[in-house]
């Protein structure tokens, strides 16, 4: 039986699904897209921009007073917002432009509390090519379509598969060295390490138990905000390398058995 969605989650999923229809058409004709280079190895296409505009239009129509933080257009809305959408219209653009069917739409809803702190109260990551909708709301659990998610129960590092993001040309030499240290320490201990090219999907695959853990350095809020909540609601830990919930670009996520070890390795490299 299908689960009933809250009004916020209904709005989020409807916006993502509407944007996905044009993204799928663009993906089928990807060689015809106009592409701009934002930086070394960092691209933006017509597909990203059109998807972002569709999502903005849909979310604004449903919740006209909410602010935005979006990958392509940045922050908008009043500075004293109470509710804010955090949107990546196409996470995995490089995959998309190379015809690799591993990319997603990520939307999170952020709330500002009376003390000035913020929290993510809802998140969804949609993978259109396989029609997988990962979603969660704070305190209600995590789901893949209508099925409840749980992180893996593996306990032995030798059985574990981890995911990461390999630094590309725009990443500083210091960060590349940190990554190499983590990789060198972890590789001999685990069954495998994967790099699939979408941090949003990496996180929700941890929530689904497909990966046992994930780490990446230097991410942006739209890359991870939705995924953090989904991992936590699936029984996992998703934190900064020091183990705190205040993530500021460096993310470590794993099941409860592997999270302390993975945090230790990442923190030592930094």
C-alpha positions as CSV (number, residue, x, y, z in Angstrom):
1,X,0.0,0.0,0.0
2,X,1.4,3.4,-1.0
3,X,2.3,5.7,1.9
4,X,0.5,9.1,2.1
5,X,2.9,12.0,1.7
6,X,2.9,15.2,3.7
7,X,2.1,18.4,1.8
8,X,5.8,19.4,1.7
9,X,6.9,16.1,0.4
10,X,4.1,16.0,-2.2
11,X,5.3,19.4,-3.5
12,X,8.9,18.3,-3.6
13,X,8.3,15.0,-5.4
14,X,5.9,16.6,-7.9
15,X,8.5,19.3,-8.7
16,X,11.3,16.7,-9.2
17,X,9.1,14.5,-11.4
18,X,8.1,17.4,-13.6
19,X,11.7,18.5,-14.0
20,X,12.8,14.9,-14.7
21,X,10.6,14.5,-17.8
22,X,12.5,17.2,-19.6
23,X,15.8,15.9,-18.2
24,X,15.1,12.5,-19.7
25,X,14.4,14.0,-23.1
26,X,17.6,16.0,-22.9
27,X,19.5,12.9,-21.8
28,X,18.3,11.1,-24.9
29,X,19.6,13.9,-27.1
30,X,22.6,14.9,-25.0
31,X,24.9,15.6,-27.9
32,X,22.7,18.5,-28.9
33,X,22.9,20.3,-25.6
34,X,24.8,23.6,-25.2
35,X,27.4,23.2,-22.4
36,X,29.3,25.9,-20.5
37,X,32.4,25.4,-18.4
38,X,32.2,26.8,-14.9
39,X,35.7,25.7,-14.0
40,X,38.2,22.8,-14.7
41,X,36.0,19.6,-14.9
42,X,32.9,21.6,-13.8
43,X,30.1,21.9,-16.4
44,X,26.7,23.4,-16.7
45,X,24.3,22.6,-19.5
46,X,21.0,23.8,-20.8
47,X,19.5,20.7,-19.0
48,X,20.7,21.9,-15.6
49,X,19.3,25.4,-16.1
50,X,16.0,24.3,-17.5
51,X,15.5,21.7,-14.7
52,X,16.4,24.3,-12.0
53,X,13.9,26.8,-13.5
54,X,11.1,24.2,-13.5
55,X,11.8,23.2,-9.9
56,X,11.9,26.9,-8.8
57,X,8.6,27.6,-10.6
58,X,6.9,24.5,-9.0
59,X,8.1,25.1,-5.5
60,X,7.4,28.9,-5.7
61,X,3.9,28.3,-6.9
62,X,3.2,25.9,-4.0
63,X,5.1,27.8,-1.2
64,X,5.5,31.5,-2.4
65,X,7.2,32.7,0.7
66,X,10.0,30.2,0.9
67,X,13.7,31.1,0.1
68,X,16.0,29.2,-2.2
69,X,19.6,28.0,-2.2
70,X,20.2,26.5,-5.7
71,X,23.3,25.2,-7.4
72,X,23.1,27.3,-10.5
73,X,21.4,30.5,-9.4
74,X,22.6,30.7,-5.7
75,X,20.6,32.1,-2.8
76,X,17.4,34.1,-3.2
77,X,14.6,35.3,-1.0
78,X,14.7,37.3,2.2
79,X,17.7,37.0,4.5
80,X,15.4,36.3,7.4
81,X,13.8,33.3,5.9
82,X,12.1,30.6,8.1
83,X,11.9,28.0,5.3
84,X,14.3,27.4,2.5
85,X,14.6,25.0,-0.4
86,X,18.1,23.6,-1.1
87,X,18.2,22.3,-4.7
88,X,20.6,20.5,-7.0
89,X,18.6,20.2,-10.3
90,X,21.1,17.8,-11.8
91,X,23.6,16.1,-9.5
92,X,26.0,14.2,-11.7
93,X,26.2,16.6,-14.6
94,X,29.4,15.1,-15.9
95,X,27.8,11.6,-16.0
96,X,24.8,13.1,-17.8
97,X,26.9,14.8,-20.4
98,X,28.8,11.6,-21.1
99,X,25.6,9.5,-21.5
100,X,26.1,7.7,-18.2
101,X,22.7,7.0,-16.6
102,X,23.7,7.8,-13.0
103,X,22.4,11.3,-12.0
104,X,19.7,12.7,-9.8
105,X,17.6,15.6,-8.7
106,X,18.1,16.5,-5.0
107,X,15.7,18.8,-3.0
108,X,15.9,19.5,0.8
109,X,13.8,21.7,3.0
110,X,15.6,23.7,5.6
111,X,13.9,25.3,8.6
112,X,15.4,28.1,10.8
113,X,14.6,27.7,14.5
114,X,14.0,30.5,17.0
115,X,17.5,30.4,18.3
116,X,18.9,31.0,14.8
117,X,20.1,27.4,14.1
118,X,18.8,25.5,11.2
119,X,17.7,21.9,10.5
120,X,16.8,19.8,7.5
121,X,13.2,18.6,7.9
122,X,12.6,16.9,4.6
123,X,14.8,15.6,1.8
124,X,14.3,13.7,-1.5
125,X,16.7,12.4,-4.1
126,X,15.2,11.2,-7.4
127,X,17.0,9.0,-10.0
128,X,14.9,9.4,-13.1
129,X,16.6,6.8,-15.3
130,X,15.6,4.0,-12.9
131,X,12.5,5.8,-11.4
132,X,13.9,5.5,-7.8
133,X,12.6,8.1,-5.3
134,X,14.5,8.2,-2.1
135,X,12.9,10.4,0.6
136,X,12.6,11.1,4.2
137,X,11.1,13.6,6.7
138,X,12.6,14.2,10.1
139,X,11.4,11.6,12.6
140,X,9.4,9.5,10.2
141,X,11.9,7.2,8.6
142,X,13.5,6.9,5.2
143,X,12.0,5.3,2.1
144,X,12.7,4.2,-1.5
145,X,9.5,4.7,-3.3
146,X,7.1,2.9,-0.9
147,X,9.7,0.7,0.8
148,X,11.3,1.6,4.1
149,X,15.0,1.9,4.1
150,X,17.7,0.7,6.6
151,X,21.4,1.0,6.4
152,X,23.4,-2.2,6.1
153,X,24.1,-4.4,9.1
154,X,27.6,-5.4,8.1
155,X,30.3,-5.3,10.8
156,X,33.5,-6.5,9.2
157,X,35.6,-4.1,7.2
158,X,36.7,-6.9,4.9
159,X,33.0,-7.3,3.8
160,X,32.3,-3.6,3.3
161,X,32.0,-1.5,0.1
162,X,32.5,2.2,0.5
163,X,31.9,5.1,-1.9
164,X,33.7,8.4,-2.4
165,X,34.2,11.2,-4.8
166,X,37.7,11.4,-6.5
167,X,39.0,14.9,-6.6
168,X,39.2,16.5,-10.1
169,X,41.2,19.3,-11.6
170,X,39.6,22.2,-9.6
171,X,40.4,20.6,-6.2
172,X,43.4,22.0,-4.4
173,X,46.6,20.0,-4.0
174,X,46.1,19.8,-0.3
175,X,42.7,18.2,-0.7
176,X,44.0,15.8,-3.3
177,X,46.7,14.7,-0.8
178,X,44.1,14.3,2.0
179,X,42.1,12.1,-0.4
180,X,45.1,10.0,-1.3
181,X,45.9,9.4,2.4
182,X,42.3,8.2,3.2
183,X,42.3,5.9,0.1
184,X,45.7,4.4,0.9
185,X,44.6,3.6,4.5
186,X,41.2,2.3,3.6
187,X,41.9,0.2,0.4
188,X,43.7,-2.7,2.2
189,X,40.9,-3.1,4.7
190,X,37.7,-3.3,2.6
191,X,36.0,-5.3,-0.1
192,X,35.9,-2.4,-2.5
193,X,35.7,1.4,-3.0
194,X,33.4,2.9,-5.7
195,X,33.3,6.3,-7.4
196,X,30.0,6.7,-9.4
197,X,29.9,10.5,-9.8
198,X,26.9,11.7,-7.8
199,X,27.3,12.5,-4.1
200,X,23.5,12.7,-3.6
201,X,23.1,9.1,-4.9
202,X,26.1,7.9,-3.0
203,X,24.4,9.1,0.3
204,X,21.0,7.5,-0.4
205,X,22.7,4.3,-1.5
206,X,24.3,4.2,2.0
207,X,20.7,4.6,3.4
208,X,19.6,1.7,1.2
209,X,22.4,-0.5,2.4
210,X,24.0,-0.7,-1.1
211,X,27.1,1.0,0.2
212,X,28.3,0.6,3.8
213,X,29.8,4.0,4.0
214,X,30.7,7.2,2.0
215,X,33.1,10.1,2.4
216,X,33.8,13.2,0.3
217,X,35.6,16.5,0.9
218,X,34.6,19.9,-0.3
219,X,30.9,19.3,-1.2
220,X,28.3,22.1,-1.4
221,X,25.0,22.1,0.6
222,X,22.9,21.2,-2.4
223,X,25.1,18.1,-2.9
224,X,24.4,16.6,0.6
225,X,21.6,18.2,2.6
226,X,18.8,15.9,1.4
227,X,21.1,12.8,1.6
228,X,22.2,13.5,5.1
229,X,18.7,13.4,6.4
230,X,17.8,10.2,4.4
231,X,20.9,8.4,5.8
232,X,20.0,9.5,9.4
233,X,16.4,8.4,9.1
234,X,17.6,5.0,7.7
235,X,19.5,4.4,10.9
236,X,22.9,5.5,9.8
237,X,25.2,8.4,10.8
238,X,26.0,11.3,8.5
239,X,28.3,13.9,10.0
240,X,31.4,16.0,9.6
241,X,34.7,14.1,10.0
242,X,34.8,15.1,13.7
243,X,31.5,13.3,14.3
244,X,29.4,16.4,14.8
245,X,26.2,17.1,12.9
246,X,27.4,20.5,11.7
247,X,28.5,19.5,8.2
248,X,30.3,22.2,6.3
249,X,31.4,20.5,3.1
250,X,33.2,17.5,4.4
251,X,30.9,14.5,4.8
252,X,31.3,11.1,6.4
253,X,28.3,8.7,6.3
254,X,28.1,5.0,7.2
255,X,26.2,2.4,9.2
256,X,26.7,2.6,13.0
257,X,29.5,-0.1,12.9
258,X,31.7,1.6,10.4
259,X,31.1,5.3,11.0
260,X,33.6,5.8,13.9
261,X,36.4,4.2,11.9
262,X,35.7,6.1,8.7
263,X,35.5,9.4,10.7
264,X,38.9,8.6,12.3
265,X,40.5,7.9,8.9
266,X,39.1,11.1,7.3
267,X,39.9,13.3,10.3
268,X,43.5,12.0,10.5
269,X,44.0,12.9,6.8
270,X,42.8,16.5,7.4
